């Protein structure tokens, strides 16, 4: 257990790097509210990510609430462009945090955070577990969805 908690602590440090770097910026932006262009871009990305994730979750909830669609694969709205738009928008929030920190001294180090989050969502905890459960519960319908729809980044369907 000690090793597990040490790893968790290390990952928390890595994921919080953009916040630390932004706080250590001695010259903050000069624009409105003391924010420069990178900070404003970061704010826009964070808000866009939060709204996109909420929108994707709402579309999925609406789909699941329809009894006629029980056992089917949601391909409505954002779910027609990505099998996991909620994970994509969650990652976009982390990109926003890193973008906010970019003008700070060594701000580029904060890019480790969205890279790590992308890795965990795509390769470790997010997509692999969800896909495994979806294939078990929806079978060939989900396999067809996998074949035609991008896993993470929103993109038009493949033939």
N, C-alpha and C positions, 0 to 999 in steps of 0.2 A: 504494500500500500504506500510505503514511503516514496518509492520511485514514481508511482502513479501521480501522487500529489506534487512531487517535484516537477514532473513534466507539465502538469496543469499550471503550476506557477510560472514556469518558463514561457508557456504559450500565452499566458495573460500579459506578460511583459512584452512579448513580440507584438501581440494585437493592440497593445496600448501605446506603441511607439508614436503613431501620429499625434496623439494627444499630448504626450510629453514634449515632442519636438515643437508643436505649435505653442505650448506654454513657455518654452525656452526662447522663443523668437524675440530678440531685444528691440527690433525695429518695426514690428507690426505694420499692417497696411496703412495707407494714407487716404483711402477712399471713404465712402459713406460708412459710418459706424466703425471706422478704423480698420476696415477690411480692404485688402488689395484684390486684384483680379483673380489670383489663385484661391484666395479664401472665399470669394463670392462664387467661383466655379464649384468649390467644394460644398458650399451651402446648397447650391442648386442640385448637385448630384445626390447629396444626402436626402433632400426633400423629394426629389424625383424617385429615388430608391424606395423611400417610405411609402409614397403614394402608389408607386407601381406594385409593390408587394401587397399593399392593402387591396388594390384593385384586383390583382390576380387571386388573392385569397377569397375575395367576395364573389368573383366569377365561379370559382370552384365550389364554394358553399351553396350558391344558387343552383348549380348543376346537381350537386348531391342531394339537395332538398326536393328535387323532382322525383317522385316514386317511379315514374315511367322510365327513368334513366338508370335505375339501380343495376349495378354490375357492368355498366358501360364505361368507356374511357372518355373523359372530358376533352373535347377538342374545340371548345368555345373560346372566342376572344384571344387573349394572350396564350392560352393553352394550345392554340393551333400553330403558334410560332415557336414554342419551346415546351418541352415536357416538364420543365421545372422553372417557370418564370418567377415564382416566389423566391427561389434560391438565387436566380440571376439578380433580382432587384435587391436582395439582401447583400449580395456581393457589391452591387453598385453603391450602396451606403458606405461600405469600407473603402471603395475607390474615392468617394467624396472625402472621407476623413483624411486619407493620404494626400489628396489634392490640396486640401486646406493647409496641410503642414509643409508642402513643397517649398515655399519661400523661406522657411526657417533654415538656420544653419544646419547642414546635414539633413535637410528635409527629405531628400531622396531616399534616405534610410527608411522612412515611413512607408515606402512602397512595398516593403517586406510584408506588411500587414494584409493588404488585399491579395497579394500573391499567396500567402499562407491560407487565407480564408478560401480563395478559389480552390486550392489543393484539397482542403478538408471537405468542402462542399461537393466537389466533382469526384474525388478519388477515395475519400475515407468514410465520412459519416453521412453526408447528405444523399446524393444520387444513388450510390450503390445499394444502400439499405432500402430506400424507397422503391427503386426499380425491382429489386428482388421480391418485395412484398406485392408490388403491382403485377408482376408476371404470375405469381402464385394465385392471385385473386381474379385476374382478368384474362389470363392465358394468351391465346393467339391474338385477341383484339389488342392487347397491350404490345405484343411483339410487332404487330403491324404499325402501331403508333411509334415504336422505337425505330422502325425501319424508315418511316416517312418524316419524322419530326426531330429536329435538333434537340439534344439533351439539355444544353445549358443556355447558350446564346440564342436569343430570338432571331429566327430566320424563316423565310417562306418554306413551305413543305417541299420535300423531295418527291419525285415521281415514283 
